[in-house]
Amino acid sequence: MLVQNFLEESATRRPDKTALIAGAERYSYAEVNAMADRISHALVTGGLQKGDRAVIFLDNSLAAVAALFGVLKAGGVFVMLNPSVKAEKLSYVLNNCRASVLIGPASGYGIISEAASSSPHLRNIFLSGKMDAALPGKAAASLDEIISSAATPGTPCRSIDADLATIIYTSGSTGSPKGVMMAHYNMTAAADSITTYLENTEEDIILNTLPISFDYGLYQVLMAFKMGATVILEKSFLYPYKTIETMLKENVTGFPIVPTMSAILMQMEDIGKKSFSRLRYITNTAAALPISHIQKLREFFPTAALYSMYGLTECKRVSYLPPDQLDKRPGSVGRGMPNTEVYIVGEDEKRVAPGVVGELVVRGRNVMRGYWEMPGETAKKLRPGTYPGELILYTGDLFKSDDEGYLYFVGRRDEIIKSRGEKVSPREIENVLCSMQGVAEAAVVGVPDPVLGEAVKAVIVKRPGVQITEKDVRSFCSKRLEDHMVPKVVEFAAGLPKSENGKIKKTCLTESFRSL
């Protein structure tokens, strides 16, 4: 199966079913499929060849969804970027993947013009929104006019499932961004597995506030379309009360979140007074939720099954914790998802016993094809597996498991703190800090120390109106953590630096991050 088949088959089964809600507008499967066909026709007419890359940087919208499916129908490879991307990064991506097509907002004319001027492979530009001027030296067309034009016949399928469907660029917190290559079979395998354990059906209504440039947000659209369900696209979680109103109004059944959203929800005490009887499940990934947040979310949304999950861009999803295991194993991210094998290895690459910390390894059709034109980096992550010719993914993340095979995230290899000769997990300390009354968010990093090797540093965001001192934090931690885990450095901040995907940028916290 190809990724575009998700849309096409749902449009055939239930053409009039609402596929997408964006703002005040609703679009049926037949309408979205027809729009994607028009875009596909325009791309092929404009010279897009099979395997050509098309960069899309639009916010959560009908245009973005129609564009990505249009690129796939044309036999191309879509590259989603956050709409807030700056010219330098846009230019890097355009040149790194040698994109021939750029689809973006007309309001971003300045950024597009700057990036396009240094992108010799770029042949066509499609702009969404009011177009005031054409880009100098480049062909530009209105995406909106294409979407609303007369019906055009669909282009013949030019892809097989081994062809690339997308390149997802990692955040690039260290060095240049890496392009994760995902074939059609990688993405369909991941979607099959995730919709299986979430028990998705065509009756689901999924509220997505995550950017579809983030693979977690992208897959909300793909999985909904696969099942013939409905997805609601919000541009962000900037106005949480508005999001809650939408959940109630639209009878939302699925709500994907990340920890930063959870931290905001924790401060909305009146949520507990509302009824979310139709909400069937909540999912979390990107980073583990603090245990105290899990408990509170279950109070706020008593009918919803809460799925703690773990994944990474290189394979989309790895594991999930069945909701009935939350009380027994609140700190676990579960076991491998369907059709995926996961295990933990030591430095000798041999499997370790339960309770022993090692690196998590993943086998499955969801594992990426590699990093775009980076064989050295690919070889570090994809190594020979069980069978000749097989490659398996070494995640670089440290885990341990219990006797029943349930996984517990310990930390990233490069995040583990070694203080006083002891290995310290930032996640364990963060869980304790987030359970402290008045703490909204917390992040822990290691900083150089002449005596300890590394000292434990905590950066804390307080809830409004709360008074907490460094002494309070250390006293609280000393009652709950071993001595070498109690933060030596405590700083308070108005907020934590985050990537466009909502992840805390810990590399920014090793220096002083005081915010008055």
C-alpha positions as CSV (number, residue, x, y, z in Angstrom):
1,M,0.0,0.0,0.0
2,L,1.1,3.6,-0.7
3,V,0.5,6.5,1.7
4,Q,-1.8,8.3,-0.7
5,N,-4.1,5.2,-0.8
6,F,-5.2,6.2,2.8
7,L,-7.0,9.2,1.3
8,E,-8.0,7.6,-2.0
9,E,-9.6,4.5,-0.4
10,S,-11.5,6.5,2.2
11,A,-12.8,8.8,-0.6
12,T,-14.1,5.7,-2.4
13,R,-15.7,4.2,0.7
14,R,-17.3,7.3,2.1
15,P,-16.9,10.2,-0.2
16,D,-19.2,12.5,1.7
17,K,-17.7,11.8,5.2
18,T,-16.0,14.8,6.8
19,A,-12.3,14.2,6.5
20,L,-10.9,17.5,7.7
21,I,-12.1,20.3,9.9
22,A,-9.9,23.4,9.7
23,G,-11.2,26.5,11.5
24,A,-14.8,27.0,10.5
25,E,-14.5,25.0,7.3
26,R,-15.3,21.3,6.8
27,Y,-14.1,19.2,3.9
28,S,-15.3,15.8,2.8
29,Y,-13.0,12.9,1.7
30,A,-14.1,13.4,-1.9
31,E,-13.3,17.2,-1.8
32,V,-9.8,16.7,-0.3
33,N,-9.0,13.9,-2.7
34,A,-10.1,16.1,-5.7
35,M,-7.9,18.9,-4.4
36,A,-4.9,16.6,-4.1
37,D,-5.6,15.4,-7.7
38,R,-5.5,19.0,-9.0
39,I,-2.2,19.7,-7.2
40,S,-0.8,16.4,-8.5
41,H,-1.7,17.3,-12.0
42,A,-0.2,20.8,-11.7
43,L,3.1,19.3,-10.3
44,V,3.4,16.8,-13.1
45,T,2.5,19.4,-15.7
46,G,5.2,21.6,-14.2
47,G,7.8,19.0,-14.7
48,L,8.0,17.1,-11.4
49,Q,9.6,13.7,-12.0
50,K,9.2,10.5,-9.9
51,G,11.3,10.8,-6.8
52,D,11.6,14.6,-6.9
53,R,11.5,16.4,-3.6
54,A,8.9,19.0,-2.8
55,V,9.3,21.2,0.3
56,I,6.1,22.2,2.0
57,F,6.2,24.8,4.8
58,L,2.6,25.7,5.6
59,D,0.8,25.8,8.9
60,N,-1.9,23.2,9.8
61,S,-4.4,23.8,7.1
62,L,-6.3,22.3,4.2
63,A,-3.6,23.5,1.8
64,A,-0.9,21.7,3.6
65,V,-2.8,18.4,3.7
66,A,-3.9,18.6,0.1
67,A,-0.3,19.5,-0.9
68,L,1.3,16.6,0.8
69,F,-1.1,14.1,-0.8
70,G,-0.8,15.9,-4.1
71,V,3.0,15.4,-4.0
72,L,2.6,11.7,-3.3
73,K,0.1,11.2,-6.1
74,A,2.5,12.8,-8.5
75,G,5.2,10.3,-7.4
76,G,7.2,12.9,-5.4
77,V,8.7,13.0,-2.0
78,F,7.2,15.6,0.4
79,V,9.4,17.4,3.0
80,M,7.4,19.1,5.7
81,L,8.9,22.1,7.4
82,N,7.5,24.3,10.2
83,P,5.9,27.5,8.8
84,S,8.1,29.5,11.2
85,V,11.3,28.3,9.5
86,K,13.8,31.0,8.7
87,A,15.4,31.6,5.4
88,E,18.8,30.1,6.3
89,K,17.3,26.7,7.3
90,L,14.8,26.8,4.4
91,S,17.8,27.3,2.0
92,Y,19.7,24.5,3.7
93,V,16.9,22.0,3.3
94,L,16.1,23.1,-0.3
95,N,19.7,22.6,-1.3
96,N,20.4,19.5,0.9
97,C,17.6,17.5,-0.7
98,R,17.8,19.4,-4.0
99,A,14.1,20.2,-4.0
100,S,12.5,21.0,-7.3
101,V,9.3,22.3,-5.8
102,L,8.6,24.7,-2.9
103,I,5.0,25.1,-1.5
104,G,4.7,27.9,1.0
105,P,2.7,30.9,2.2
106,A,2.4,34.0,0.2
107,S,2.9,35.9,3.4
108,G,6.4,34.4,3.6
109,Y,7.5,36.1,0.4
110,G,10.6,37.6,1.9
111,I,11.9,34.3,3.4
112,I,11.0,32.4,0.2
113,S,12.6,35.0,-2.0
114,E,15.8,34.9,0.0
115,A,16.0,31.1,0.1
116,A,14.9,30.6,-3.5
117,S,17.7,32.9,-4.8
118,S,20.3,30.4,-3.6
119,S,18.5,27.2,-4.6
120,P,19.5,26.3,-8.1
121,H,17.6,23.1,-8.3
122,L,14.3,24.8,-7.4
123,R,12.1,25.0,-10.5
124,N,8.5,25.7,-9.3
125,I,7.0,27.6,-6.4
126,F,3.4,27.4,-5.3
127,L,2.1,30.0,-2.9
128,S,-1.0,29.8,-0.7
129,G,-2.7,33.1,0.2
130,K,-2.9,36.4,-1.5
131,M,-0.1,36.8,-4.1
132,D,1.2,40.4,-4.5
133,A,4.2,39.7,-6.7
134,A,6.0,36.9,-8.4
135,L,9.4,35.8,-7.2
136,P,12.2,37.1,-9.3
137,G,13.8,34.5,-11.6
138,K,11.5,31.7,-10.4
139,A,8.1,30.4,-11.7
140,A,5.4,31.1,-9.1
141,A,1.8,29.9,-9.1
142,S,-1.2,30.2,-6.8
143,L,-1.9,27.1,-4.9
144,D,-5.3,28.4,-3.9
145,E,-6.3,28.8,-7.6
146,I,-5.1,25.2,-8.3
147,I,-7.1,23.8,-5.4
148,S,-10.3,25.6,-6.5
149,S,-9.9,25.0,-10.2
150,A,-12.0,22.7,-12.4
151,A,-11.8,19.0,-11.8
152,T,-8.8,17.3,-13.3
153,P,-8.1,13.6,-13.9
154,G,-5.8,12.0,-11.4
155,T,-2.3,11.2,-12.5
156,P,-1.3,7.6,-13.1
157,C,0.4,6.0,-10.0
158,R,4.2,6.2,-10.5
159,S,5.3,4.8,-7.1
160,I,5.9,1.5,-5.4
161,D,6.0,1.0,-1.6
162,A,9.8,0.9,-1.6
163,D,10.0,4.4,-2.9
164,L,10.6,7.3,-0.6
165,A,7.4,9.1,0.7
166,T,9.0,11.7,2.8
167,I,12.2,13.1,4.3
168,I,11.8,14.4,7.8
169,Y,14.5,16.8,9.0
170,T,15.5,16.4,12.6
171,S,15.7,19.5,14.7
172,G,19.4,19.9,14.3
173,S,20.2,21.0,17.9
174,T,23.8,19.9,17.2
175,G,25.2,20.5,13.8
176,S,23.2,20.6,10.6
177,P,19.7,18.9,10.4
178,K,19.6,15.3,9.2
179,G,17.0,14.1,6.7
180,V,15.3,10.9,7.9
181,M,14.2,9.0,4.8
182,M,10.9,7.1,5.2
183,A,9.6,4.9,2.4
184,H,5.9,4.3,1.8
185,Y,6.2,0.9,3.5
186,N,7.8,2.5,6.6
187,M,4.9,4.9,7.0
188,T,2.1,2.4,6.2
189,A,3.6,-0.1,8.6
190,A,3.8,2.5,11.4
191,A,0.2,3.7,10.8
192,D,-1.1,0.1,10.7
193,S,0.5,-0.7,14.0
194,I,-0.5,2.5,15.8
195,T,-4.1,2.4,14.7
196,T,-4.2,-1.3,15.8
197,Y,-3.3,-0.6,19.4
198,L,-5.3,2.6,19.6
199,E,-8.3,0.7,18.2
200,N,-9.1,3.5,15.8
201,T,-12.2,3.4,13.7
202,E,-13.9,5.6,11.1
203,E,-16.0,7.0,14.0
204,D,-13.0,8.6,15.6
205,I,-12.7,12.4,15.7
206,I,-9.0,13.3,16.4
207,L,-8.1,16.8,17.6
208,N,-4.6,17.7,16.4
209,T,-2.9,20.9,17.7
210,L,0.6,19.6,16.9
211,P,2.3,20.9,13.7
212,I,2.1,18.5,10.9
213,S,5.8,19.3,10.2
214,F,6.3,17.3,13.4
215,D,5.9,13.6,12.6
216,Y,3.6,13.1,15.6
217,G,1.2,15.7,14.2
218,L,1.6,14.4,10.6
219,Y,0.6,10.9,11.6
220,Q,-2.6,12.1,13.2
221,V,-3.7,13.1,9.7
222,L,-2.4,9.9,8.1
223,M,-4.0,7.6,10.6
224,A,-7.3,9.4,10.5
225,F,-7.4,9.2,6.7
226,K,-6.3,5.5,6.8
227,M,-9.4,4.7,8.9
228,G,-11.8,7.1,7.3
229,A,-12.0,9.1,10.5
230,T,-12.2,12.9,11.0
231,V,-9.2,15.0,12.0
232,I,-9.5,18.6,13.4
233,L,-6.5,20.7,12.6
234,E,-5.7,23.5,15.1
235,K,-2.8,25.7,14.3
236,S,-1.3,25.4,17.8
237,F,-2.1,24.9,21.5
238,L,-1.6,28.7,22.1
239,Y,-5.2,29.2,23.3
240,P,-5.9,26.1,25.4
241,Y,-9.4,27.2,26.5
242,K,-10.4,27.5,22.9
243,T,-9.0,24.0,22.3
244,I,-11.1,22.6,25.2
245,E,-14.2,24.3,23.7
246,T,-13.5,22.6,20.4
247,M,-13.1,19.2,22.1
248,L,-16.5,19.6,23.7
249,K,-18.3,21.0,20.7
250,E,-17.0,18.4,18.2
251,N,-17.2,15.4,20.5
252,V,-13.6,14.6,20.1
253,T,-12.6,11.0,20.7
254,G,-8.8,11.2,20.4
255,F,-6.4,13.8,21.8
256,P,-2.6,13.6,21.2
257,I,-0.4,15.7,23.5
258,V,3.2,16.3,24.4
259,P,4.5,17.1,27.9
260,T,4.5,20.8,27.3
261,M,0.8,20.7,26.6
262,S,0.3,18.5,29.7
263,A,2.1,21.2,31.8
264,I,-0.4,23.8,30.6
265,L,-3.4,21.5,31.2
266,M,-2.2,21.0,34.8
267,Q,-2.7,24.7,35.4
268,M,-6.3,24.7,34.2
269,E,-8.0,23.4,37.3
270,D,-11.5,24.1,36.0
271,I,-11.1,21.4,33.3
272,G,-12.2,18.9,36.0
273,K,-15.6,20.5,36.1
274,K,-16.4,19.7,32.4
275,S,-17.6,16.5,31.0
276,F,-15.6,14.8,28.2
277,S,-17.7,11.7,28.0
278,R,-16.9,11.1,24.3
279,L,-13.1,11.4,24.7
280,R,-11.9,7.8,24.2
281,Y,-8.1,8.2,24.4
282,I,-5.2,10.5,25.1
283,T,-1.7,9.8,23.7
284,N,1.7,11.2,24.7
285,T,5.1,11.0,23.2
286,A,8.1,13.2,22.4
287,A,9.2,12.8,26.1
288,A,7.8,10.9,29.1
289,L,5.1,12.5,31.2
290,P,5.9,13.1,34.8
291,I,4.0,10.6,37.0
292,S,2.2,13.5,38.7
293,H,0.9,14.7,35.3
294,I,-0.4,11.2,34.5
295,Q,-2.4,11.1,37.7
296,K,-3.9,14.5,37.1
297,L,-4.8,13.8,33.5
298,R,-6.7,10.8,34.5
299,E,-8.7,12.9,37.0
300,F,-9.5,15.5,34.3
301,F,-10.4,13.0,31.7
302,P,-11.8,10.0,33.5
303,T,-13.3,8.3,30.4
304,A,-10.2,8.5,28.4
305,A,-7.6,5.7,28.2
306,L,-4.1,7.3,28.6
307,Y,-1.4,5.9,26.4
308,S,2.2,6.6,27.4
309,M,4.3,6.0,24.3
310,Y,7.9,6.2,23.1
311,G,9.2,6.8,19.7
312,L,11.8,8.6,17.6
313,T,11.7,10.1,14.1
314,E,13.9,7.3,12.8
315,C,11.1,4.7,13.2
316,K,8.1,6.8,14.2
317,R,6.9,4.7,17.1
318,V,8.5,2.0,19.2
319,S,6.3,1.1,22.2
320,Y,3.2,1.9,24.1
321,L,1.9,1.1,27.6
322,P,-1.5,-0.5,27.7
323,P,-3.7,1.8,29.8
324,D,-4.6,-1.0,32.2
325,Q,-0.9,-1.1,33.2
326,L,-0.7,2.6,34.2
327,D,-1.4,1.9,37.9
328,K,1.1,-0.9,38.1
329,R,3.8,0.7,36.0
330,P,3.3,4.4,35.8
331,G,6.9,5.1,34.8
332,S,7.0,2.6,31.9
333,V,6.6,3.4,28.2
334,G,5.3,-0.2,27.6
335,R,6.4,-2.9,25.3
336,G,7.0,-3.0,21.5
337,M,4.0,-2.1,19.4
338,P,2.5,-4.7,17.0
339,N,4.8,-6.0,14.3
340,T,7.9,-4.5,16.0
341,E,10.6,-6.2,18.1
342,V,12.5,-4.2,20.7
343,Y,15.3,-5.2,23.0
344,I,18.1,-3.8,25.1
345,V,21.8,-4.4,24.5
346,G,25.0,-3.6,26.4
347,E,28.3,-2.1,25.1
348,D,29.1,-5.5,23.6
349,E,25.8,-5.4,21.6
350,K,24.5,-8.5,23.4
351,R,21.1,-8.5,25.0
352,V,21.1,-7.6,28.7
353,A,19.1,-9.0,31.6
354,P,16.0,-7.3,33.1
355,G,17.0,-4.3,35.3
356,V,20.3,-3.7,33.4
357,V,20.6,-0.4,31.6
358,G,21.5,-0.5,28.0
359,E,20.7,0.9,24.5
360,L,17.3,0.2,23.0
361,V,17.3,-1.6,19.6
362,V,14.4,-1.7,17.2
363,R,13.5,-4.2,14.4
364,G,10.6,-3.7,12.1
365,R,9.3,-2.3,8.8
366,N,8.8,1.1,10.4
367,V,12.6,1.6,10.7
368,M,13.9,4.3,8.4
369,R,15.8,3.8,5.2
370,G,18.6,6.0,6.6
371,Y,19.7,9.6,6.6
372,W,19.6,11.5,3.3
373,E,23.1,11.3,1.8
374,M,24.8,10.8,5.1
375,P,26.2,7.2,5.0
376,G,28.4,7.7,8.0
377,E,25.6,8.9,10.2
378,T,23.4,6.2,8.9
379,A,25.9,3.5,9.7
380,K,26.0,4.6,13.3
381,K,22.2,4.1,13.7
382,L,21.5,1.2,11.3
383,R,23.7,-1.9,11.9
384,P,23.6,-5.5,10.8
385,G,20.7,-7.5,12.3
386,T,19.7,-11.0,12.8
387,Y,19.5,-12.0,9.2
388,P,21.9,-11.4,6.3
389,G,21.3,-8.0,4.7
390,E,19.0,-6.9,7.6
391,L,19.6,-3.5,9.3
392,I,18.2,-2.7,12.7
393,L,18.0,0.6,14.5
394,Y,20.2,1.5,17.5
395,T,18.2,4.3,19.1
396,G,21.0,5.9,21.2
397,D,18.5,5.9,24.1
398,L,19.2,4.1,27.3
399,F,16.5,1.9,28.8
400,K,16.0,-0.9,31.3
401,S,13.2,-3.5,31.4
402,D,11.4,-5.4,34.1
403,D,10.9,-9.1,34.3
404,E,7.9,-8.9,32.0
405,G,9.6,-6.9,29.3
406,Y,8.1,-3.5,30.1
407,L,10.5,-0.7,29.1
408,Y,11.6,2.2,31.3
409,F,13.3,5.2,29.7
410,V,16.5,6.1,31.5
411,G,17.9,8.9,29.3
412,R,19.6,9.8,26.1
413,R,23.2,8.7,25.9
414,D,24.3,12.2,25.7
415,E,22.0,13.4,28.6
416,I,23.1,10.9,31.2
417,I,24.9,12.8,34.0
418,K,27.9,11.3,35.7
419,S,28.3,12.9,39.1
420,R,30.5,11.6,41.9
421,G,31.2,8.6,39.7
422,E,27.5,7.7,39.7
423,K,25.3,7.7,36.6
424,V,22.3,10.0,37.1
425,S,19.1,9.9,35.1
426,P,17.7,13.4,34.5
427,R,14.2,11.9,33.9
428,E,14.1,10.5,37.5
429,I,14.9,13.9,39.0
430,E,12.5,15.7,36.7
431,N,9.7,13.3,37.8
432,V,10.3,14.3,41.4
433,L,10.5,18.0,40.7
434,C,7.3,18.0,38.7
435,S,5.5,16.4,41.7
436,M,6.5,19.3,43.9
437,Q,3.6,21.7,44.6
438,G,3.9,24.9,42.6
439,V,6.2,23.5,39.9
440,A,4.8,23.8,36.3
441,E,7.8,22.5,34.4
442,A,11.3,21.3,35.2
443,A,14.4,20.2,33.2
444,V,17.6,18.7,34.5
445,V,21.1,18.8,32.9
446,G,24.6,18.2,33.9
447,V,27.1,21.0,34.1
448,P,30.9,20.8,34.6
449,D,32.1,20.7,38.2
450,P,35.8,20.5,39.3
451,V,35.0,18.2,42.2
452,L,32.0,16.2,41.1
453,G,32.9,15.9,37.4
454,E,29.4,17.0,36.6
455,A,26.9,18.7,38.9
456,V,23.2,18.2,38.6
457,K,21.4,21.4,37.5
458,A,17.7,21.9,37.7
459,V,15.9,24.7,35.8
460,I,12.3,25.2,37.1
461,V,9.3,27.1,35.9
462,K,7.0,28.0,38.8
463,R,3.2,28.3,38.6
464,P,1.9,31.8,38.7
465,G,1.8,33.3,42.2
466,V,3.8,30.5,43.8
467,Q,6.9,31.2,46.0
468,I,9.6,28.5,45.9
469,T,13.2,28.9,46.9
470,E,16.4,27.0,46.0
471,K,16.4,25.7,49.6
472,D,12.8,24.4,49.2
473,V,13.8,22.5,46.0
474,R,16.8,20.9,47.6
475,S,14.9,20.0,50.7
476,F,12.1,18.4,48.7
477,C,14.5,16.4,46.6
478,S,16.7,15.3,49.5
479,K,13.7,13.5,50.9
480,R,13.0,11.6,47.7
481,L,16.3,11.1,45.9
482,E,19.7,9.7,46.7
483,D,22.3,12.4,47.7
484,H,24.2,12.4,44.4
485,M,20.9,13.1,42.6
486,V,19.9,16.2,44.5
487,P,20.4,19.3,42.3
488,K,23.5,21.3,43.3
489,V,22.4,24.2,41.0
490,V,18.8,25.4,41.0
491,E,17.6,28.1,38.7
492,F,14.2,29.5,38.1
493,A,12.9,30.7,34.7
494,A,9.8,32.2,33.2
495,G,9.9,29.4,30.6
496,L,12.0,26.7,29.1
497,P,13.6,26.9,25.6
498,K,11.8,24.6,23.2
499,S,12.2,23.3,19.7
500,E,9.4,23.8,17.1
501,N,8.2,20.3,18.1
502,G,7.7,21.2,21.7
503,K,10.8,19.4,23.0
504,I,12.9,21.1,25.6
505,K,16.3,22.2,24.2
506,K,18.5,21.1,27.0
507,T,21.7,22.2,25.2
508,C,20.5,25.8,26.0
509,L,20.3,25.0,29.7
510,T,23.9,24.2,30.4
511,E,24.7,28.0,30.5
512,S,23.0,30.3,33.0
513,F,19.3,30.6,32.1
514,R,18.0,32.9,34.7
515,S,14.9,34.8,33.7
516,L,13.8,37.7,35.9
